[in-house]
């Protein structure tokens, strides 16, 4: 029962982190940044759905949930604050470009993480098929 409660708490935190990113989405003015954040949210939703169905994969998401999503939220919040600032200078503009590139890289990394959730299953399935093929040849 304790393990169930722990898993439920982790899932709840993950869902909350994704929800908080969704709230920030509406505050973003840049279409590029909005697009990137939307992709991050969509991938995070896929990851959430996968671990709801397979809670044994939660252990792979500790860092994702407790660091990545929270850090992205903080960065996007700072981006929103700066973008609302009416003062435009080269330093701000460089930061905005850097944010766009950063979010693009995060999207790729999250996609890789999502795909890695299936790696163990693929390896296990492949091993089972190889064993069965050997058995059938005997």
N, C-alpha and C positions, 0 to 999 in steps of 0.2 A: 504494500500500500504506500509505503514511503517513496519508493521509486516512481510510482504513478503520480504522486503529488509533485515530486521534483520535476518530472517530465511535463506535467501540466503547467507548472510555473514557468519553465523554460519556453514552452510554446506560447504562453501568454505574453511573456516579455518580447519574444520575437514578433508576435502579432502587433503589439503596442509600438515597437520600433518602426515597423512598416507603416503603421497608421500615422505616426508622427511625420514620416517622410511625405506621405500623401497630403497632409495638411500644409506642408511647406510648398508643395507643387503649385498651389493656387497663388502664391505670393511672388512667384518668379516672373520677371518681365521678359527675359530673353527666351526666344523660341528654341534656340539651340540647347540652352541649359534645361529648359522644360522637357525637351525631347529626351535628353540624357537621363534626367531624374525619373522620367516615366519608364524608361527602359530598366533602370535599376529597381524601381518598384515592381515592375512586372516580373523580373527575374526573382526578386525576393519573395513575391507571392508564390511563384512556382516552387521555390525552395521550401517555403512554409507548408504548402500543400503536400509536398513529398514527405516531409518529416511528420506531418500529422498522420499520414498513412503508415509510415515506417519510423516509429519513435526511436528505434535502435540506431538511427542515423543522427540523432540529436548530438551525440558526442562529437561529431565532425563539425558542428556549427557553433561551438563555444566562442571561438574568436570572432566569427562572423557576427554573432548576435551581441556579444558583449563589447566588441571594439569597433568593427567595421561600420555597422549601421549607426552606431552612436556618433562616431567620428564624422561620417558623411553628413549626418544631421547637423552637427556643429558647424561644419564647413559651409553647408548650404545656408544655414542661418546667418553666418557672417557675410556670405555672398549677398543675400537678400538685403541685409542692413547696408552694405556698401553700395549696392546698386540703387538704393533709394536715396542715397546721398547725391545731391545735385552737382557736387563738385566733380568735374571730370579732368583727369590728368593722365599722363602716360603711365604712371605707376598703377593707377586703378585699372586702366585698360589692359595692361599686361596681366594683371591679376585675373581679370575676367576671361581672358584667353586661356590662361593657365587653368582656371576652373573648368572650362569646357573640355580641355584635353584630359584633365584629371578624371572627370566624370566618364569620359569615353573609356579610359583605362579601367576604371572601376567596373564599368559594364562588362568589359571583356573578362575581367577577373571573376566577377560573379557568375558569368556564363560558364567559365571553367569549373568553378566550385559546384554549380548545379550539375554539370556533367559528371563530376567526380563522385557524386552521390550514387551513381550507377556503376562505377568502375568495379567495386567489389562484387556486385551481383553478376556482372558480365564475366569476371574471372571465375567465380564459382560455377556459373552455368557452363562455361567453356570446359572447365575441369570435369564436370559431370558428363558432358557429352563425350569427351575423350575417353573416360572410363567406360561408358556404355558402348562406344564403338569398339573398344578393345574386347569387351565381354562378348559382343556379338560375333567377333571374328573367331572366337574359340570354339 
